[in-house]
Amino acid sequence: MIDTHAHIYDPDFVDPEAMLAAAEEQRISEIWMPNCDHTTIDAMMVLAERYPGRCRPMMGLHPCYISETVEAELATIESWLNRYPFLAIGEIGLDFYWDLTHVDRQFEAFTVQLQWASQRNLPISIHSRSAKDGSRNAFAEAADLIEKLALPNLNGIFHCFVGTVDEARRAVELGFKLGIGGVSTFKNGGLDKVLPDIGLEHLVLETDAPYLAPVPYRGKRNEPAYLPLIAQRIADLKQVPLAVVSEQTTQNAQGLLIR
């Protein structure tokens, strides 16, 4: 299986060797690492260079890390993209949950990075978190921007997908996979009403470690070794064997890298 989204360079992982050994025992063949901003690059690249082909880095500017320094941050991201073969651009997107102060800058950074992905023929990992009060839907606004730009060679993953059936179908129509993580195991996560209606060929697995640990580890540090719990939840909801979910989601993830 492939964990398509895990921040395993996070300081929470004081035991990277043990964490990776546990993942290997669960047959996690690859862990894709999304970047946040300039402060996370060094730690991420240490793992990428120590475990080549297994800990695979992306490069991007996370919307929650956007501020007045956005231009300098984007310059750093572009510089790295010019000198290292990253597997994707991410994580990028829109976040209306915590703070709307820099929303305009979020859109500017998202647009620039979408253009880079198109020009460089790289998939993207999209973060889209809506406002707490429901006043702004980040998924809808991200999808609207993608449709408006109509850039060629654009595909990837809507990371941590927690939307409706209609939103899932819209993501698929745009050519994207849905990143399914620990929320799928939550009692009131809502994905039990979505996943049965979406083909397995449109799904990829992720943990978003160290966040959003699946049941029975909810509230604790998440890690890639818990990925089979997410795969099993999908298997149960779709009434197929776990091996089918493992094989298909792995093919789906690998397919994003065939350009």
Secondary structure as UniProt FT lines:
FT   STRAND          2..3
FT   TURN            8..9
FT   TURN            11..12
FT   HELIX           16..25
FT   TURN            26..27
FT   STRAND          30..33
FT   HELIX           38..50
FT   TURN            52..54
FT   STRAND          55..57
FT   HELIX           63..65
FT   TURN            68..69
FT   HELIX           70..81
FT   TURN            82..83
FT   STRAND          89..95
FT   TURN            101..102
FT   HELIX           103..120
FT   STRAND          124..129
FT   TURN            132..133
FT   HELIX           138..149
FT   TURN            152..153
FT   STRAND          156..158
FT   TURN            159..160
FT   HELIX           165..173
FT   TURN            174..175
FT   STRAND          176..180
FT   HELIX           182..185
FT   TURN            187..188
FT   HELIX           191..193
FT   HELIX           195..197
FT   HELIX           200..202
FT   STRAND          203..205
FT   TURN            215..216
FT   TURN            218..219
FT   HELIX           224..226
FT   HELIX           227..238
FT   HELIX           242..256
//
